[in-house]
Amino acid sequence: MNHPNYQDYERRLQEIEVELEPDSGRFWQPTRQDGFPDSHPVKSVLNQLTNWFNRLPTVGKVIVVIMAASIGFSVLRSVLQLVASVISLALLGTMLYLAYRFFITSQSRQ
């Protein structure tokens, strides 16, 4: 159960940590009311990538998009091949089990 002053305690704890070690405060991620950390580092990286992409010339943007699409389709193809292999192994295992049940166990009963 969250106490009403939980955020105040947490904020004060972070302030004390910053006072003890000033460099450690820059890695602290503030939390929202639901307790999950804010995504400031993720937003920062995305903003940096967006700014970098926007500064590229048109030819550079086209090349980056083509390369990203190529890598994306390659990863997607690999994942789909992995899923197909797992399904194939499951079907093969099922067929081998059924063959064992029908042929081997029926012969042992005779």
Biopython code that builds the backbone (N, CA, C, O; Angstrom):
import numpy as np
from Bio.PDB.StructureBuilder import StructureBuilder

atoms = [
    (1, "MET", "N", (0.851, -1.175, 0.000)),
    (1, "MET", "CA", (0.000, 0.000, 0.000)),
    (1, "MET", "C", (0.890, 1.228, 0.000)),
    (1, "MET", "O", (1.828, 1.309, 0.793)),
    (2, "ASN", "N", (0.619, 2.172, -0.862)),
    (2, "ASN", "CA", (1.401, 3.394, -0.950)),
    (2, "ASN", "C", (0.908, 4.393, 0.080)),
    (2, "ASN", "O", (-0.293, 4.632, 0.208)),
    (3, "HIS", "N", (1.838, 4.967, 0.803)),
    (3, "HIS", "CA", (1.502, 6.024, 1.740)),
    (3, "HIS", "C", (1.407, 7.331, 0.969)),
    (3, "HIS", "O", (2.041, 7.474, -0.077)),
    (4, "PRO", "N", (0.637, 8.278, 1.457)),
    (4, "PRO", "CA", (0.514, 9.554, 0.726)),
    (4, "PRO", "C", (1.841, 10.291, 0.591)),
    (4, "PRO", "O", (2.035, 11.031, -0.374)),
    (5, "ASN", "N", (2.738, 10.109, 1.521)),
    (5, "ASN", "CA", (4.003, 10.826, 1.498)),
    (5, "ASN", "C", (5.128, 9.998, 0.883)),
    (5, "ASN", "O", (6.298, 10.357, 1.014)),
    (6, "TYR", "N", (4.793, 8.904, 0.218)),
    (6, "TYR", "CA", (5.808, 8.027, -0.366)),
    (6, "TYR", "C", (6.696, 8.787, -1.354)),
    (6, "TYR", "O", (7.918, 8.641, -1.337)),
    (7, "GLN", "N", (6.076, 9.596, -2.213)),
    (7, "GLN", "CA", (6.853, 10.346, -3.196)),
    (7, "GLN", "C", (7.749, 11.379, -2.529)),
    (7, "GLN", "O", (8.863, 11.632, -2.988)),
    (8, "ASP", "N", (7.259, 11.978, -1.440)),
    (8, "ASP", "CA", (8.088, 12.938, -0.715)),
    (8, "ASP", "C", (9.309, 12.246, -0.115)),
    (8, "ASP", "O", (10.420, 12.775, -0.162)),
    (9, "TYR", "N", (9.090, 11.054, 0.452)),
    (9, "TYR", "CA", (10.204, 10.305, 1.017)),
    (9, "TYR", "C", (11.203, 9.918, -0.068)),
    (9, "TYR", "O", (12.416, 10.030, 0.115)),
    (10, "GLU", "N", (10.681, 9.467, -1.180)),
    (10, "GLU", "CA", (11.557, 9.056, -2.276)),
    (10, "GLU", "C", (12.354, 10.246, -2.810)),
    (10, "GLU", "O", (13.553, 10.127, -3.061)),
    (11, "ARG", "N", (11.697, 11.385, -2.985)),
    (11, "ARG", "CA", (12.384, 12.577, -3.470)),
    (11, "ARG", "C", (13.450, 13.023, -2.473)),
    (11, "ARG", "O", (14.549, 13.402, -2.875)),
    (12, "ARG", "N", (13.143, 12.983, -1.192)),
    (12, "ARG", "CA", (14.112, 13.382, -0.166)),
    (12, "ARG", "C", (15.292, 12.418, -0.147)),
    (12, "ARG", "O", (16.435, 12.844, 0.018)),
    (13, "LEU", "N", (15.029, 11.133, -0.313)),
    (13, "LEU", "CA", (16.102, 10.141, -0.367)),
    (13, "LEU", "C", (17.028, 10.422, -1.545)),
    (13, "LEU", "O", (18.248, 10.332, -1.412)),
    (14, "GLN", "N", (16.460, 10.759, -2.683)),
    (14, "GLN", "CA", (17.273, 11.077, -3.845)),
    (14, "GLN", "C", (18.094, 12.342, -3.607)),
    (14, "GLN", "O", (19.251, 12.410, -4.022)),
    (15, "GLU", "N", (17.516, 13.343, -2.945)),
    (15, "GLU", "CA", (18.257, 14.561, -2.642)),
    (15, "GLU", "C", (19.433, 14.271, -1.724)),
    (15, "GLU", "O", (20.515, 14.832, -1.903)),
    (16, "ILE", "N", (19.231, 13.398, -0.742)),
    (16, "ILE", "CA", (20.314, 13.029, 0.171)),
    (16, "ILE", "C", (21.411, 12.300, -0.587)),
    (16, "ILE", "O", (22.595, 12.546, -0.357)),
    (17, "GLU", "N", (21.023, 11.394, -1.499)),
    (17, "GLU", "CA", (22.019, 10.681, -2.297)),
    (17, "GLU", "C", (22.830, 11.649, -3.151)),
    (17, "GLU", "O", (24.041, 11.483, -3.294)),
    (18, "VAL", "N", (22.175, 12.655, -3.717)),
    (18, "VAL", "CA", (22.876, 13.641, -4.541)),
    (18, "VAL", "C", (23.830, 14.457, -3.672)),
    (18, "VAL", "O", (24.932, 14.794, -4.105)),
    (19, "GLU", "N", (23.409, 14.775, -2.451)),
    (19, "GLU", "CA", (24.290, 15.525, -1.557)),
    (19, "GLU", "C", (25.528, 14.709, -1.196)),
    (19, "GLU", "O", (26.631, 15.250, -1.121)),
    (20, "LEU", "N", (25.344, 13.400, -0.972)),
    (20, "LEU", "CA", (26.478, 12.557, -0.611)),
    (20, "LEU", "C", (27.401, 12.324, -1.795)),
    (20, "LEU", "O", (28.621, 12.419, -1.660)),
    (21, "GLU", "N", (26.831, 12.023, -2.948)),
    (21, "GLU", "CA", (27.606, 11.778, -4.167)),
    (21, "GLU", "C", (26.970, 12.575, -5.302)),
    (21, "GLU", "O", (25.992, 12.116, -5.893)),
    (22, "PRO", "N", (27.490, 13.739, -5.618)),
    (22, "PRO", "CA", (26.868, 14.587, -6.645)),
    (22, "PRO", "C", (26.813, 13.936, -8.020)),
    (22, "PRO", "O", (25.889, 14.217, -8.782)),
    (23, "ASP", "N", (27.773, 13.072, -8.366)),
    (23, "ASP", "CA", (27.772, 12.457, -9.689)),
    (23, "ASP", "C", (26.713, 11.377, -9.829)),
    (23, "ASP", "O", (26.296, 11.068, -10.946)),
    (24, "SER", "N", (26.266, 10.794, -8.718)),
    (24, "SER", "CA", (25.297, 9.706, -8.822)),
    (24, "SER", "C", (23.906, 10.199, -9.188)),
    (24, "SER", "O", (23.091, 9.412, -9.669)),
    (25, "GLY", "N", (23.610, 11.474, -8.977)),
    (25, "GLY", "CA", (22.277, 12.001, -9.251)),
    (25, "GLY", "C", (21.940, 12.076, -10.714)),
    (25, "GLY", "O", (20.760, 12.086, -11.062)),
    (26, "ARG", "N", (22.926, 12.128, -11.590)),
    (26, "ARG", "CA", (22.625, 12.263, -13.011)),
    (26, "ARG", "C", (22.084, 10.976, -13.620)),
    (26, "ARG", "O", (21.512, 11.011, -14.710)),
    (27, "PHE", "N", (22.249, 9.834, -12.939)),
    (27, "PHE", "CA", (21.735, 8.571, -13.453)),
    (27, "PHE", "C", (20.382, 8.222, -12.849)),
    (27, "PHE", "O", (19.779, 7.218, -13.229)),
    (28, "TRP", "N", (19.902, 9.025, -11.928)),
    (28, "TRP", "CA", (18.638, 8.746, -11.291)),
    (28, "TRP", "C", (17.499, 9.042, -12.238)),
    (28, "TRP", "O", (17.475, 10.073, -12.910)),
    (29, "GLN", "N", (16.550, 8.113, -12.277)),
    (29, "GLN", "CA", (15.381, 8.310, -13.126)),
    (29, "GLN", "C", (14.186, 8.618, -12.233)),
    (29, "GLN", "O", (13.833, 7.800, -11.384)),
    (30, "PRO", "N", (13.562, 9.766, -12.403)),
    (30, "PRO", "CA", (12.389, 10.074, -11.583)),
    (30, "PRO", "C", (11.253, 9.113, -11.909)),
    (30, "PRO", "O", (11.137, 8.629, -13.035)),
    (31, "THR", "N", (10.419, 8.844, -10.910)),
    (31, "THR", "CA", (9.317, 7.912, -11.113)),
    (31, "THR", "C", (8.008, 8.668, -11.193)),
    (31, "THR", "O", (7.847, 9.748, -10.623)),
    (32, "ARG", "N", (7.075, 8.065, -11.921)),
    (32, "ARG", "CA", (5.738, 8.627, -12.015)),
    (32, "ARG", "C", (4.946, 8.166, -10.803)),
    (32, "ARG", "O", (5.478, 7.460, -9.946)),
    (33, "GLN", "N", (3.697, 8.554, -10.724)),
    (33, "GLN", "CA", (2.857, 8.189, -9.584)),
    (33, "GLN", "C", (2.604, 6.695, -9.531)),
    (33, "GLN", "O", (2.394, 6.151, -8.447)),
    (34, "ASP", "N", (2.618, 6.011, -10.672)),
    (34, "ASP", "CA", (2.378, 4.576, -10.663)),
    (34, "ASP", "C", (3.635, 3.779, -10.309)),
    (34, "ASP", "O", (3.579, 2.550, -10.246)),
    (35, "GLY", "N", (4.762, 4.446, -10.077)),
    (35, "GLY", "CA", (5.971, 3.768, -9.626)),
    (35, "GLY", "C", (6.919, 3.367, -10.722)),
    (35, "GLY", "O", (8.025, 2.913, -10.426)),
    (36, "PHE", "N", (6.542, 3.514, -11.977)),
    (36, "PHE", "CA", (7.423, 3.146, -13.075)),
    (36, "PHE", "C", (8.296, 4.333, -13.450)),
    (36, "PHE", "O", (7.843, 5.477, -13.396)),
    (37, "PRO", "N", (9.548, 4.073, -13.832)),
    (37, "PRO", "CA", (10.430, 5.192, -14.174)),
    (37, "PRO", "C", (9.978, 5.885, -15.456)),
    (37, "PRO", "O", (9.438, 5.255, -16.365)),
    (38, "ASP", "N", (10.210, 7.195, -15.508)),
    (38, "ASP", "CA", (9.935, 7.952, -16.726)),
    (38, "ASP", "C", (10.903, 7.511, -17.810)),
    (38, "ASP", "O", (11.992, 7.017, -17.519)),
    (39, "SER", "N", (10.505, 7.691, -19.044)),
    (39, "SER", "CA", (11.329, 7.237, -20.159)),
    (39, "SER", "C", (12.134, 8.380, -20.754)),
    (39, "SER", "O", (12.245, 8.486, -21.975)),
    (40, "HIS", "N", (12.698, 9.240, -19.910)),
    (40, "HIS", "CA", (13.501, 10.354, -20.407)),
    (40, "HIS", "C", (14.709, 9.886, -21.205)),
    (40, "HIS", "O", (14.986, 10.471, -22.251)),
    (41, "PRO", "N", (15.446, 8.864, -20.773)),
    (41, "PRO", "CA", (16.585, 8.420, -21.592)),
    (41, "PRO", "C", (16.148, 7.913, -22.965)),
    (41, "PRO", "O", (16.828, 8.155, -23.962)),
    (42, "VAL", "N", (15.024, 7.218, -23.018)),
    (42, "VAL", "CA", (14.533, 6.712, -24.301)),
    (42, "VAL", "C", (14.123, 7.880, -25.191)),
    (42, "VAL", "O", (14.443, 7.905, -26.379)),
    (43, "LYS", "N", (13.425, 8.830, -24.621)),
    (43, "LYS", "CA", (13.013, 10.005, -25.396)),
    (43, "LYS", "C", (14.235, 10.779, -25.874)),
    (43, "LYS", "O", (14.255, 11.298, -26.990)),
    (44, "SER", "N", (15.248, 10.852, -25.023)),
    (44, "SER", "CA", (16.462, 11.566, -25.398)),
    (44, "SER", "C", (17.143, 10.899, -26.586)),
    (44, "SER", "O", (17.570, 11.578, -27.519)),
    (45, "VAL", "N", (17.247, 9.582, -26.556)),
    (45, "VAL", "CA", (17.878, 8.858, -27.657)),
    (45, "VAL", "C", (17.061, 9.015, -28.932)),
    (45, "VAL", "O", (17.621, 9.228, -30.007)),
    (46, "LEU", "N", (15.749, 8.913, -28.819)),
    (46, "LEU", "CA", (14.901, 9.078, -29.990)),
    (46, "LEU", "C", (15.008, 10.498, -30.552)),
    (46, "LEU", "O", (15.029, 10.687, -31.769)),
    (47, "ASN", "N", (15.076, 11.477, -29.681)),
    (47, "ASN", "CA", (15.243, 12.857, -30.156)),
    (47, "ASN", "C", (16.585, 13.042, -30.853)),
    (47, "ASN", "O", (16.663, 13.726, -31.873)),
    (48, "GLN", "N", (17.640, 12.440, -30.312)),
    (48, "GLN", "CA", (18.946, 12.536, -30.950)),
    (48, "GLN", "C", (18.928, 11.887, -32.328)),
    (48, "GLN", "O", (19.474, 12.435, -33.285)),
    (49, "LEU", "N", (18.295, 10.714, -32.428)),
    (49, "LEU", "CA", (18.209, 10.037, -33.722)),
    (49, "LEU", "C", (17.385, 10.850, -34.718)),
    (49, "LEU", "O", (17.740, 10.948, -35.893)),
    (50, "THR", "N", (16.294, 11.428, -34.245)),
    (50, "THR", "CA", (15.455, 12.246, -35.126)),
    (50, "THR", "C", (16.214, 13.468, -35.614)),
    (50, "THR", "O", (16.153, 13.813, -36.794)),
    (51, "ASN", "N", (16.924, 14.117, -34.712)),
    (51, "ASN", "CA", (17.711, 15.289, -35.113)),
    (51, "ASN", "C", (18.807, 14.905, -36.106)),
    (51, "ASN", "O", (19.038, 15.605, -37.092)),
    (52, "TRP", "N", (19.477, 13.786, -35.833)),
    (52, "TRP", "CA", (20.531, 13.317, -36.747)),
    (52, "TRP", "C", (19.951, 13.025, -38.128)),
    (52, "TRP", "O", (20.525, 13.409, -39.146)),
    (53, "PHE", "N", (18.801, 12.336, -38.151)),
    (53, "PHE", "CA", (18.169, 11.990, -39.418)),
    (53, "PHE", "C", (17.740, 13.252, -40.173)),
    (53, "PHE", "O", (17.913, 13.337, -41.389)),
    (54, "ASN", "N", (17.187, 14.219, -39.460)),
    (54, "ASN", "CA", (16.729, 15.449, -40.112)),
    (54, "ASN", "C", (17.878, 16.277, -40.672)),
    (54, "ASN", "O", (17.678, 17.024, -41.630)),
    (55, "ARG", "N", (19.074, 16.167, -40.103)),
    (55, "ARG", "CA", (20.219, 16.914, -40.605)),
    (55, "ARG", "C", (20.846, 16.286, -41.837)),
    (55, "ARG", "O", (21.638, 16.930, -42.525)),
    (56, "LEU", "N", (20.499, 15.023, -42.126)),
    (56, "LEU", "CA", (21.070, 14.355, -43.293)),
    (56, "LEU", "C", (20.557, 14.981, -44.581)),
    (56, "LEU", "O", (19.440, 15.496, -44.627)),
    (57, "PRO", "N", (21.380, 14.934, -45.631)),
    (57, "PRO", "CA", (20.861, 15.366, -46.938)),
    (57, "PRO", "C", (19.844, 14.340, -47.444)),
    (57, "PRO", "O", (19.737, 13.243, -46.897)),
    (58, "THR", "N", (19.116, 14.695, -48.469)),
    (58, "THR", "CA", (18.053, 13.832, -48.987)),
    (58, "THR", "C", (18.586, 12.462, -49.409)),
    (58, "THR", "O", (17.961, 11.436, -49.141)),
    (59, "VAL", "N", (19.738, 12.454, -50.067)),
    (59, "VAL", "CA", (20.329, 11.176, -50.496)),
    (59, "VAL", "C", (20.676, 10.328, -49.282)),
    (59, "VAL", "O", (20.474, 9.113, -49.296)),
    (60, "GLY", "N", (21.190, 10.944, -48.247)),
    (60, "GLY", "CA", (21.525, 10.223, -47.018)),
    (60, "GLY", "C", (20.294, 9.651, -46.353)),
    (60, "GLY", "O", (20.327, 8.531, -45.844)),
    (61, "LYS", "N", (19.195, 10.414, -46.349)),
    (61, "LYS", "CA", (17.949, 9.921, -45.770)),
    (61, "LYS", "C", (17.447, 8.704, -46.523)),
    (61, "LYS", "O", (16.996, 7.733, -45.916)),
    (62, "VAL", "N", (17.525, 8.755, -47.855)),
    (62, "VAL", "CA", (17.077, 7.620, -48.672)),
    (62, "VAL", "C", (17.930, 6.394, -48.370)),
    (62, "VAL", "O", (17.404, 5.290, -48.232)),
    (63, "ILE", "N", (19.240, 6.582, -48.266)),
    (63, "ILE", "CA", (20.133, 5.452, -47.985)),
    (63, "ILE", "C", (19.839, 4.872, -46.608)),
    (63, "ILE", "O", (19.805, 3.652, -46.451)),
    (64, "VAL", "N", (19.626, 5.727, -45.605)),
    (64, "VAL", "CA", (19.329, 5.248, -44.255)),
    (64, "VAL", "C", (18.016, 4.480, -44.243)),
    (64, "VAL", "O", (17.927, 3.427, -43.611)),
    (65, "VAL", "N", (17.002, 4.981, -44.924)),
    (65, "VAL", "CA", (15.703, 4.293, -44.965)),
    (65, "VAL", "C", (15.841, 2.938, -45.659)),
    (65, "VAL", "O", (15.278, 1.945, -45.197)),
    (66, "ILE", "N", (16.587, 2.892, -46.769)),
    (66, "ILE", "CA", (16.775, 1.623, -47.484)),
    (66, "ILE", "C", (17.517, 0.617, -46.603)),
    (66, "ILE", "O", (17.141, -0.554, -46.541)),
    (67, "MET", "N", (18.567, 1.073, -45.926)),
    (67, "MET", "CA", (19.334, 0.173, -45.063)),
    (67, "MET", "C", (18.479, -0.315, -43.886)),
    (67, "MET", "O", (18.518, -1.494, -43.536)),
    (68, "ALA", "N", (17.710, 0.591, -43.278)),
    (68, "ALA", "CA", (16.860, 0.209, -42.152)),
    (68, "ALA", "C", (15.793, -0.790, -42.600)),
    (68, "ALA", "O", (15.505, -1.753, -41.889)),
    (69, "ALA", "N", (15.208, -0.563, -43.775)),
    (69, "ALA", "CA", (14.211, -1.497, -44.294)),
    (69, "ALA", "C", (14.846, -2.853, -44.592)),
    (69, "ALA", "O", (14.250, -3.895, -44.318)),
    (70, "SER", "N", (16.042, -2.841, -45.146)),
    (70, "SER", "CA", (16.742, -4.090, -45.450)),
    (70, "SER", "C", (17.027, -4.877, -44.180)),
    (70, "SER", "O", (16.793, -6.084, -44.125)),
    (71, "ILE", "N", (17.531, -4.195, -43.167)),
    (71, "ILE", "CA", (17.819, -4.870, -41.896)),
    (71, "ILE", "C", (16.528, -5.344, -41.246)),
    (71, "ILE", "O", (16.478, -6.449, -40.706)),
    (72, "GLY", "N", (15.489, -4.527, -41.292)),
    (72, "GLY", "CA", (14.199, -4.919, -40.712)),
    (72, "GLY", "C", (13.611, -6.145, -41.380)),
    (72, "GLY", "O", (13.134, -7.058, -40.705)),
    (73, "PHE", "N", (13.643, -6.171, -42.724)),
    (73, "PHE", "CA", (13.117, -7.345, -43.423)),
    (73, "PHE", "C", (13.971, -8.572, -43.173)),
    (73, "PHE", "O", (13.446, -9.684, -43.112)),
    (74, "SER", "N", (15.266, -8.396, -43.027)),
    (74, "SER", "CA", (16.155, -9.520, -42.733)),
    (74, "SER", "C", (15.830, -10.119, -41.365)),
    (74, "SER", "O", (15.756, -11.339, -41.217)),
    (75, "VAL", "N", (15.638, -9.263, -40.375)),
    (75, "VAL", "CA", (15.284, -9.745, -39.035)),
    (75, "VAL", "C", (13.917, -10.422, -39.065)),
    (75, "VAL", "O", (13.732, -11.478, -38.459)),
    (76, "LEU", "N", (12.965, -9.820, -39.766)),
    (76, "LEU", "CA", (11.631, -10.408, -39.867)),
    (76, "LEU", "C", (11.693, -11.771, -40.542)),
    (76, "LEU", "O", (11.031, -12.711, -40.103)),
    (77, "ARG", "N", (12.474, -11.884, -41.596)),
    (77, "ARG", "CA", (12.623, -13.161, -42.293)),
    (77, "ARG", "C", (13.222, -14.214, -41.365)),
    (77, "ARG", "O", (12.773, -15.360, -41.356)),
    (78, "SER", "N", (14.223, -13.838, -40.593)),
    (78, "SER", "CA", (14.846, -14.780, -39.657)),
    (78, "SER", "C", (13.854, -15.249, -38.597)),
    (78, "SER", "O", (13.809, -16.432, -38.260)),
    (79, "VAL", "N", (13.069, -14.325, -38.079)),
    (79, "VAL", "CA", (12.079, -14.694, -37.068)),
    (79, "VAL", "C", (11.036, -15.628, -37.662)),
    (79, "VAL", "O", (10.652, -16.610, -37.028)),
    (80, "LEU", "N", (10.577, -15.333, -38.867)),
    (80, "LEU", "CA", (9.580, -16.199, -39.503)),
    (80, "LEU", "C", (10.154, -17.586, -39.801)),
    (80, "LEU", "O", (9.450, -18.587, -39.666)),
    (81, "GLN", "N", (11.420, -17.651, -40.205)),
    (81, "GLN", "CA", (12.048, -18.953, -40.423)),
    (81, "GLN", "C", (12.164, -19.732, -39.116)),
    (81, "GLN", "O", (11.970, -20.947, -39.099)),
    (82, "LEU", "N", (12.476, -19.045, -38.033)),
    (82, "LEU", "CA", (12.554, -19.704, -36.736)),
    (82, "LEU", "C", (11.193, -20.251, -36.321)),
    (82, "LEU", "O", (11.099, -21.377, -35.833)),
    (83, "VAL", "N", (10.146, -19.465, -36.513)),
    (83, "VAL", "CA", (8.794, -19.921, -36.177)),
    (83, "VAL", "C", (8.409, -21.118, -37.042)),
    (83, "VAL", "O", (7.828, -22.081, -36.542)),
    (84, "ALA", "N", (8.727, -21.067, -38.331)),
    (84, "ALA", "CA", (8.418, -22.183, -39.226)),
    (84, "ALA", "C", (9.176, -23.438, -38.800)),
    (84, "ALA", "O", (8.629, -24.539, -38.863)),
    (85, "SER", "N", (10.418, -23.289, -38.370)),
    (85, "SER", "CA", (11.199, -24.443, -37.916)),
    (85, "SER", "C", (10.601, -25.048, -36.651)),
    (85, "SER", "O", (10.541, -26.270, -36.519)),
    (86, "VAL", "N", (10.167, -24.218, -35.736)),
    (86, "VAL", "CA", (9.558, -24.722, -34.506)),
    (86, "VAL", "C", (8.258, -25.460, -34.821)),
    (86, "VAL", "O", (7.993, -26.518, -34.249)),
    (87, "ILE", "N", (7.452, -24.915, -35.719)),
    (87, "ILE", "CA", (6.209, -25.583, -36.102)),
    (87, "ILE", "C", (6.514, -26.913, -36.784)),
    (87, "ILE", "O", (5.845, -27.910, -36.515)),
    (88, "SER", "N", (7.509, -26.941, -37.657)),
    (88, "SER", "CA", (7.886, -28.182, -38.330)),
    (88, "SER", "C", (8.358, -29.231, -37.333)),
    (88, "SER", "O", (7.991, -30.401, -37.443)),
    (89, "LEU", "N", (9.163, -28.825, -36.370)),
    (89, "LEU", "CA", (9.622, -29.773, -35.357)),
    (89, "LEU", "C", (8.465, -30.286, -34.511)),
    (89, "LEU", "O", (8.444, -31.458, -34.134)),
    (90, "ALA", "N", (7.509, -29.425, -34.211)),
    (90, "ALA", "CA", (6.342, -29.857, -33.439)),
    (90, "ALA", "C", (5.522, -30.870, -34.238)),
    (90, "ALA", "O", (5.071, -31.873, -33.685)),
    (91, "LEU", "N", (5.326, -30.618, -35.523)),
    (91, "LEU", "CA", (4.576, -31.564, -36.352)),
    (91, "LEU", "C", (5.318, -32.894, -36.485)),
    (91, "LEU", "O", (4.707, -33.960, -36.400)),
    (92, "LEU", "N", (6.630, -32.832, -36.693)),
    (92, "LEU", "CA", (7.417, -34.054, -36.793)),
    (92, "LEU", "C", (7.365, -34.842, -35.493)),
    (92, "LEU", "O", (7.215, -36.064, -35.513)),
    (93, "GLY", "N", (7.486, -34.159, -34.374)),
    (93, "GLY", "CA", (7.396, -34.839, -33.079)),
    (93, "GLY", "C", (6.040, -35.486, -32.872)),
    (93, "GLY", "O", (5.952, -36.595, -32.345)),
    (94, "THR", "N", (4.982, -34.798, -33.283)),
    (94, "THR", "CA", (3.630, -35.358, -33.149)),
    (94, "THR", "C", (3.467, -36.588, -34.027)),
    (94, "THR", "O", (2.900, -37.593, -33.598)),
    (95, "MET", "N", (3.970, -36.508, -35.274)),
    (95, "MET", "CA", (3.856, -37.675, -36.169)),
    (95, "MET", "C", (4.661, -38.853, -35.641)),
    (95, "MET", "O", (4.192, -39.990, -35.697)),
    (96, "LEU", "N", (5.856, -38.608, -35.135)),
    (96, "LEU", "CA", (6.666, -39.702, -34.578)),
    (96, "LEU", "C", (5.993, -40.316, -33.348)),
    (96, "LEU", "O", (6.017, -41.534, -33.173)),
    (97, "TYR", "N", (5.399, -39.486, -32.504)),
    (97, "TYR", "CA", (4.708, -39.997, -31.338)),
    (97, "TYR", "C", (3.507, -40.855, -31.741)),
    (97, "TYR", "O", (3.283, -41.926, -31.176)),
    (98, "LEU", "N", (2.731, -40.372, -32.733)),
    (98, "LEU", "CA", (1.580, -41.146, -33.196)),
    (98, "LEU", "C", (2.024, -42.455, -33.835)),
    (98, "LEU", "O", (1.391, -43.491, -33.628)),
    (99, "ALA", "N", (3.103, -42.420, -34.609)),
    (99, "ALA", "CA", (3.620, -43.653, -35.206)),
    (99, "ALA", "C", (4.052, -44.618, -34.115)),
    (99, "ALA", "O", (3.788, -45.816, -34.215)),
    (100, "TYR", "N", (4.696, -44.133, -33.098)),
    (100, "TYR", "CA", (5.101, -44.984, -31.983)),
    (100, "TYR", "C", (3.888, -45.583, -31.311)),
    (100, "TYR", "O", (3.869, -46.779, -31.017)),
    (101, "ARG", "N", (2.869, -44.769, -31.062)),
    (101, "ARG", "CA", (1.668, -45.257, -30.377)),
    (101, "ARG", "C", (0.944, -46.327, -31.192)),
    (101, "ARG", "O", (0.493, -47.326, -30.632)),
    (102, "PHE", "N", (0.828, -46.131, -32.509)),
    (102, "PHE", "CA", (0.057, -47.063, -33.316)),
    (102, "PHE", "C", (0.856, -48.304, -33.678)),
    (102, "PHE", "O", (0.307, -49.404, -33.625)),
    (103, "PHE", "N", (2.112, -48.180, -34.038)),
    (103, "PHE", "CA", (2.870, -49.318, -34.537)),
    (103, "PHE", "C", (3.601, -50.066, -33.435)),
    (103, "PHE", "O", (3.515, -51.293, -33.375)),
    (104, "ILE", "N", (4.288, -49.393, -32.597)),
    (104, "ILE", "CA", (5.091, -50.057, -31.582)),
    (104, "ILE", "C", (4.213, -50.650, -30.483)),
    (104, "ILE", "O", (4.388, -51.808, -30.106)),
    (105, "THR", "N", (3.275, -49.863, -29.972)),
    (105, "THR", "CA", (2.450, -50.371, -28.883)),
    (105, "THR", "C", (1.466, -51.410, -29.377)),
    (105, "THR", "O", (1.090, -52.293, -28.606)),
    (106, "SER", "N", (1.032, -51.349, -30.621)),
    (106, "SER", "CA", (0.109, -52.388, -31.142)),
    (106, "SER", "C", (0.865, -53.708, -31.331)),
    (106, "SER", "O", (0.269, -54.768, -31.142)),
    (107, "GLN", "N", (2.133, -53.686, -31.691)),
    (107, "GLN", "CA", (2.927, -54.896, -31.835)),
    (107, "GLN", "C", (3.229, -55.506, -30.482)),
    (107, "GLN", "O", (3.296, -56.730, -30.373)),
    (108, "SER", "N", (3.409, -54.721, -29.470)),
    (108, "SER", "CA", (3.729, -55.259, -28.147)),
    (108, "SER", "C", (2.511, -55.903, -27.500)),
    (108, "SER", "O", (2.665, -56.730, -26.601)),
    (109, "ARG", "N", (1.309, -55.549, -27.931)),
    (109, "ARG", "CA", (0.090, -56.146, -27.391)),
    (109, "ARG", "C", (-0.142, -57.539, -27.987)),
    (109, "ARG", "O", (-0.799, -58.378, -27.370)),
    (110, "GLN", "N", (0.387, -57.777, -29.162)),
    (110, "GLN", "CA", (0.149, -59.068, -29.808)),
    (110, "GLN", "C", (0.991, -60.125, -29.277)),
    (110, "GLN", "O", (0.903, -61.269, -29.724)),
]
sb = StructureBuilder()
sb.init_structure("model")
sb.init_model(0)
sb.init_chain("A")
sb.init_seg("    ")
for serial, (resi, resn, name, xyz) in enumerate(atoms, 1):
    if name == "N":
        sb.init_residue(resn, " ", resi, " ")
    sb.init_atom(name, np.array(xyz, "f"), 0.0, 1.0, " ", f" {name:<3s}", serial, name[0])
structure = sb.get_structure()
